[in-house]
């Protein structure tokens, strides 16, 4: 997912930053297009088990400054299955 360009994301101003799900690491990662400068996106209060997709909020009812993460099934019966949660990208925007 192309996030944005600029210093707010942790890269130099004008540089494209990408956001992706790290399924094995159970977190969201923000990184430069060349794969360097990997940074974990904070998700306060959310324990991820199997993040599979991340998309910008678009359309009525969705916050355009947040991303929405989907998860697949949990590895055990104690984990949530197929949930969607919102993560504010405000701290990372210019």
C-alpha positions as CSV (number, residue, x, y, z in Angstrom):
1,X,0.0,0.0,0.0
2,X,1.6,3.3,-1.0
3,X,1.2,5.5,2.0
4,X,2.5,9.0,1.2
5,X,5.6,11.0,0.5
6,X,7.4,13.0,3.1
7,X,9.3,13.3,6.3
8,X,6.3,12.5,8.6
9,X,6.6,8.8,7.7
10,X,10.2,8.6,8.8
11,X,11.8,9.1,5.3
12,X,13.2,12.1,3.5
13,X,10.7,14.7,2.3
14,X,9.3,13.7,-1.1
15,X,10.2,10.0,-0.8
16,X,7.5,7.4,-1.3
17,X,6.8,5.3,1.8
18,X,4.9,2.0,1.7
19,X,2.8,0.2,4.4
20,X,2.4,-3.5,4.6
21,X,1.3,-6.3,6.8
22,X,4.0,-8.5,8.4
23,X,2.0,-11.7,8.8
24,X,4.8,-13.6,10.5
25,X,5.8,-10.7,12.7
26,X,2.2,-9.8,13.6
27,X,2.5,-6.1,12.9
28,X,2.3,-3.3,10.4
29,X,5.5,-2.1,8.8
30,X,6.3,1.2,7.2
31,X,9.2,1.3,4.9
32,X,10.9,3.1,1.9
33,X,10.2,1.9,-1.6
34,X,13.7,0.4,-1.7
35,X,13.0,-1.7,1.4
36,X,15.2,0.3,3.8
37,X,14.3,2.1,6.9
38,X,11.7,-0.4,8.2
39,X,9.6,1.0,11.0
40,X,6.8,-0.6,13.0
41,X,3.5,1.3,13.0
42,X,2.1,1.6,16.5
43,X,-1.3,-0.1,17.1
44,X,-2.2,0.8,20.7
45,X,-4.6,-1.6,22.3
46,X,-4.7,-4.0,19.3
47,X,-2.9,-7.3,19.4
48,X,-2.6,-8.6,15.9
49,X,-2.6,-12.4,15.2
50,X,-2.6,-12.7,11.4
51,X,-2.7,-9.3,9.6
52,X,-3.3,-10.0,5.9
53,X,-4.3,-6.8,4.2
54,X,-4.2,-3.0,4.8
55,X,-6.2,-0.3,3.0
56,X,-6.9,3.4,3.3
57,X,-10.3,4.4,4.5
58,X,-12.4,5.6,1.6
59,X,-16.1,6.3,1.3
60,X,-18.8,7.4,3.7
61,X,-18.2,6.4,7.3
62,X,-14.4,5.7,6.9
63,X,-11.7,8.0,8.3
64,X,-9.5,9.0,5.3
65,X,-6.5,9.5,7.7
66,X,-6.7,5.9,9.0
67,X,-6.0,2.5,7.5
68,X,-8.1,-0.6,7.9
69,X,-6.4,-3.9,8.6
70,X,-8.0,-7.3,8.0
71,X,-6.9,-10.5,9.6
72,X,-7.3,-14.1,8.6
73,X,-8.3,-16.8,11.0
74,X,-6.5,-17.1,14.3
75,X,-4.0,-19.9,15.0
76,X,-6.0,-21.1,18.0
77,X,-9.6,-21.0,19.2
78,X,-8.7,-18.2,21.6
79,X,-7.8,-15.8,18.8
80,X,-10.2,-13.7,16.9
81,X,-11.0,-14.7,13.3
82,X,-11.5,-12.5,10.3
83,X,-11.7,-9.2,12.0
84,X,-11.1,-5.7,10.7
85,X,-9.7,-2.9,12.8
86,X,-8.9,0.8,12.3
87,X,-5.4,2.2,12.8
88,X,-4.9,6.0,12.8
89,X,-2.0,7.1,10.6
90,X,-2.1,10.7,12.0
91,X,1.3,10.4,13.7
92,X,2.9,9.4,10.4
93,X,1.3,12.0,8.1
94,X,3.1,15.2,7.2
